């Protein structure tokens, strides 16, 4: 014993010395996150640093070189660390930090006495502090489910003026008090700023509930907006937050898919609470009735079809389409070449987006019958207005079709010919930025003098000068103006400038009206989150005044509830759907897919939910076949693609086919996701068997109104591989089931009463039948397959 006491006495000075080395957290209560390409730049709990003694630590698993910043949830300037000159984190660092990873690592962020930061990356050595478990039975057995009428009614997004009833229930004695907390969400930009402002704290009324206690409260949501709500509960042992779950939603900063609640100790910082979201939209919010019947064909025009070789861009030609900024364009020798990617040894120059194949509007007109035969009835075009690049988001003239694509008359002819075939045309543009090579900016002097930045010099006398925010004090021309997300080829517009708004949508011949007058059926708007909300509110009014049935589609990648309040957009490019479905078809859990999609069903007004542009491939992300491993097993990748398309065609919203997917066109990151369509007469090898399957599935969607108009029910079954959904339209029902496993799967589940009472369900695809038994149905699904069953009335 004396030896033990002596040992303790000897160790005490060492422990004291170690404690003396520990310092208070230099960033106070702030939480830092690793935010980069590996997590879509989001602030996720999994990448939150923990402060321990004298440094911040984080364990991650990653491969290859990653780019990231260290920042808090709000990208606060004082708490955002970018890459400095020595590639160490710096508050002044505007670039990204780059590090190479190979498996599991520990990141250590430490601060010197002068406040400078150092980031070390080494083998995994840090052991995070485990969360303190909750043992309070009264808290653990308190329930809430936002999709269950027992706990919340009515369900989902609601018009302003709606009273909503909230109930929390407890199974055992001990719940003393419950408070409904209602807040209004403030979110700007690409989720950079996100906060909640108090609206109401409502003491919930206790009521008997078996062995436990229930608490109920009501709140009337009088104004449109996206609200947050959660519950503060109190037991004999403490106070807790009954809140949203921890599900990660693709591209979305906030966690939680809603549904069943989770309980955690009430945090000292209430910003850590995960709110449920409640969308309250304008009572008169209408979406064009035709939107839910759409199947889009999505085209990158330069790569679809060359119908007029006379307008093809050619180096040294002397025409506008033959020049890219201050040099010649690059021209592909044959249609089936790969797109050029600089610095890859393919023989191209060092510039991106300046190589051309010759696709144009005449090519689209020639292939309208093909597009109709595919089953598409809407044509979405990435920009076709004059611009030097092949993608045309660097607008040079919003009111002129690019000469490499044709003329304004060709656009009108395309719209007219498409209309004869029942196809609507929806163009795309950016009202957030223009091209540096444009009459508005004129950096390269390719236009008459009068641009805001003629020849690389600020021109205060330009009629466009107020469209941009300049910094004359800077000496570097690249720093004298703001390029969108730092890209100097894309000068960012001042969206609050009245003269720009007049040109964009207020004037009778504004950009918005000009093309609606010439046959456009609506607009898809690029980078919508970077444009102020009040701009979109005015813009929507202009669109609907000019053409009440025009469709407005936003490019947003995250939970887009704020855009569906009835005052901005009708629809969005549904990237959450894309990621959820592709990951599921690639083998990830059906439960994970269902969580993401159920969030949308609950958060979006039904009229917008039924009009979503449901994507699989896009010009900004790798194609679906690439996602499925086309380079490893093309046949298997195509089976996974067809599973995705089956789900897409049987789910609410507007299925969207990116040109070439239907014939097996693959490709990874830009520019390879923008490869030319493989026309047989151009030397390509389209997969006609795959095309036939696409046509079969689009026909199924058009043949069954329940697939286009039917209300989606909560999932009937979801496990690691199988998801079963039910749709209802009047008296008609459709049941769909998908299996992402490489093995057959048998599942059994309860049916809604109306379906369970039927004698027989039948597949409209192959005639297979199924018979419910005692309100249950058992199905065996083939590997990587989808099954649809309908009642006898569903084809009406």
Secondary structure, 3 states (H helix, E strand, C coil): CHHHHHHHHHHHHHHHHHHHHCCCCCCCCCCCEEEEHHHCCCCCHHHECEEECCEEEEEEEEEEEEEEEEECCCCCHHHEEEECCCCCEECCCCECEEEEEEEEEEEEEEECCCCCEEEEEEECCCCCCCCCCCCCHHHHCEECECCCCCCEECCCCEECCEEEEEEEEECCCCEEEEEEEEEEEEEECCCCEEEEEEEEEEECEEEEECCEEEEEEEEEECCCEEEEEEEEEEECCEEEEEECCCCCCCCCCCCCCCCECEEEECCCCHHHCCCEEEEEECCCCCCCHHHHHCEEEEECHHHCCCCCHHHCCCCCCCCHHHEECCEECEECCCCCCCCCCCCCCCCCCCCCCCEECCCCHHHHHHCHHHHHHHCCCEEEECCCEEECCCCCCCEEEEEEECCCCCCHHHHHHHHHHHHHCCCEEEEEECCCECCCCCCCCCCCCCCCCCCCCHHHCCCCCCCCHHHCCECCCCCCHHHCECEHHHCCCCEECCCCCHHHHHHHHHCCCCHHHHHHCCCCCEEEECCHHHCCHHHHHHHHHHHHHHCCCCEEEECCCCCCHHHCCCCCCCEEEEHHHHHHHHHHHCCCCHHHHHHHHHHHHHHCCHHHHCCCEECCCECCECCHHHHCCCCCCHHHHHHHHHHHHHHHHCCCCEEEEECCHHHCCCCCCCCHHHCCCCCHHHCCCCCHHHHHHHHHHHHHHHHCHHHHHCEECCCCEECCCEEEEEEEECCEEEEEEEECCCCCEEEEEECCHHHHCCCCEECCCCCCEECCECCEEEEEECCCEEEEEECCCCCC
